[in-house]
Structures are given as C-alpha cells and as structure tokens.
Amino acid sequence: MPSNFPVHTGRYALSYHTFYLLLWVVFACSLNASAVQAAESPLTLSDAMSRAMAQNPRLQVFDLRLDGLQGRRFTADLNPALEAGAEVENLLGTGDVRGLVGAELTLTLSSTLELGGQRQARVSAIDSRLGLVEAERRAETLDLLGQVTQRFVATLALQEKLQLAADAVSLAQSTLDIVTRRAEQGATPQAEVLRARAALTQSQIEQSRLQSELVSRKMALALLWGDTSVEFTQLQGDLFQFGASDSFESLYQRVSDSPAIQVYASEQRVREAEIQLARSQSESDINWQVGVRRMEEVDDIAFTAGFSVPLFPAQRNRGDVRAALAARDEIRFQREVTLLNLHSRLFDAYQQRQQSIAAVEQIRSEMLPNLSEALTQTREAYESGRYSYVEWIAAQRELLAAQRALVDAATTALLNQALIEQLTAQPLAGR
C-alpha cells in the first residue's frame, strides 16, 4: 500500500498514510476530548489507528514491563552488600570463665569481592531484556494495527453491502409497482404480484440482517481502543484502489527485517548475555571479613581479618553455561521455523491478492456492464410482454450477485494486502 492508500466504495475515502509510520516508533500522542470526533463524523482508518495506539491496553503494559526491568537493572548494578556482625565467645562458662570473666566480643564487617565482571554481566543481561521488550512492543504494535485494518476493511465492506441491500429493496419495490400496474391492466396474473411482494419482504429482511451485523462489526472495531459504545455512524474509505505490488521475492526479503523476526534477534542477544553472566559466575568470588575483638580476661583489644574462596566454581557452574548455550542455539532454529511459516503465509496472501484484484477488474469491466444492460433489456421485454416475470427476476438476481461478488473480491484483496504489509512491516509500492 502506498502511504496514502485509499480503499473505495464510491462514497467514502480511506487513508492508510499513518499505518506503517507507527510501526517503528511508539505512538507518543494521546487523544484528548477535543480530538475525538463527533458522533455524526465518519471514522477513517487513520482515526481508528490513532485511537487504538493511544488506548489499547495491549500496548500500555509494555511501559510497566520496562519500568520493572529498570528496577531490576538498578538492583543488578549494585555492589555486593556490606554485612555487620557480632560474636561473643567464652560466655557464661564455669570456673575461670564463669559469667563474663572470659567473654570475648568480636565485631565484624564483611562482604564479597566479585571477580570476572559479574556486575557488568548482570547489567548487560537486563539491558538485553530491555531491548527484547522494545522489540516485542514493535511486534505487538504491528499485530494491533493489522487487526485494526482487518476489522476496518471488513466493516467497510459490510457498510457497502448494506448500501447494495438498500438498492435491492428499492429495486424490489420498483418491481412490485410495475407488476401491480400490469396486473391491474390484466396483462399479468395476480400470482406474480404476490411473488413480487414476497421478494420485497425478503430483501427487507436481508437489509435488516446486514444492519444488525454492521452494528456488531462497529462494536468489535471500537473495542480495539477500549470503547464499549460506538461513537461513529459510518466509516470513510474506498474499497477499490489497491496500489501497485512488488514482486513476491522482494516482499519476502523484507520479512527478515520485520518486527516478528527482530524479536528473535533481540531474544538471541538476551541468551548471549545470559551466557556471559553464567561464565562470569564461574570465577571464584573472594569473601572478606575484618573486625575488632575485645578480650575480657586481659582487657585488651585486637583486630581480626579473614577471607575465603569457593573451590572449583567453574566445574559447579558448567551446567548453567551449557544450559545457556542450548537456549541460545534453540532461538536460531525457532527463527528459521518462523521464517518458513511467514513465507507460506506471505505467498498465500500474495496469490489471493493478485487473483482478487484481477477478479475486481473483470467484474467491473465485463460482468457489471453486461448484466446491467441485460437487466434493462429484460425489463423492457417484460413490460412489452415478451419475457416472463421469472426471466426478469433472474436478471435482477444476477446483477445483485455480481455487485456483491465485486465487494467480496475487493474485500479479499484488501485483507490480504493488509496481511502482506503486516508481515513485511512496510507499505506496498506506490501506484
């Protein structure tokens, strides 16, 4: 889709100009009361995206995740804690050390001297997780915008079908009027009047069904930005302009740079940081302690010092390093599987879009003109008594079915176009 991509019903104008601009940055502008459209204003795709970006809770949770990781980063960057201690020896004994006579009080201060860059490794692991959350936010944004587009297009198509249903009711009413007039003239049996009246009722029922479905579709769209009531009456868009398309090979090349794949790159950086953290913990930490001791028996004070080093830490940590290496290698295979799945989805969407656009062109250039002319001639022939009521109704149904098929083909093309842009994270080439 070009950045100003319209989708057309002949009555509404749909703009995609903000769709993929918002994929790469966090939407920073929140809506305020003055920015919300009045109930009678039509809703554009740009409006729908802006509301979803600002209000959908799926995106708002990422701020909380980032805040939590910043807290963990602060903790990870701290030096090992200092510990104060006190110890009393030779207390409450018997004989020469009874009571407090032989008591020795020792006050200590201890901590750990970390080796192997452990603190920096901890911080790097948290930083890589911050990058992963940002990548996940971009992927979630892409998915949300894709959902908004799909629901918008489906609702816009239903809005167009409702207009076709209104045209069908008008045509059925006109048919009933003509049949009634001919019956009054004795040129057609009364049974045809009854059939025409039943056809009008059927078209009205279908119109009512579509109206109800449209209300549900509008609500489903509004829920994407957290509204539980619909504040718009209609959508503004164009179902019949699709833009040019790049080759499939060119589109697939973009997939490797899409947020869905970048998540794996960020996750692999997380795993690399975890490997470095596990290796840094293979170094022996030095636990040190200094203190002062008062010896009650001789009424003297002495200083104390000590240290300890764990033995064979590398061997004890070998399993953690091995597990971290395996987790990193697993990400690479998951990425390959995802790329294959994306290739399949992209290929199907590309083929369906191409076929649907071709169908739209054939229906508009060949089917509709022929069926419209056939209906005109059939009506004239019916009014002159050369064609039967059945032939006239058949011509009407064929034209209405072709009009619905046109809307369905355009809808399929746009839904697959939206999927292509969601998978590649870029608009299609301009027209």
Disulfide bonds with the S-S distance in Angstrom:
none
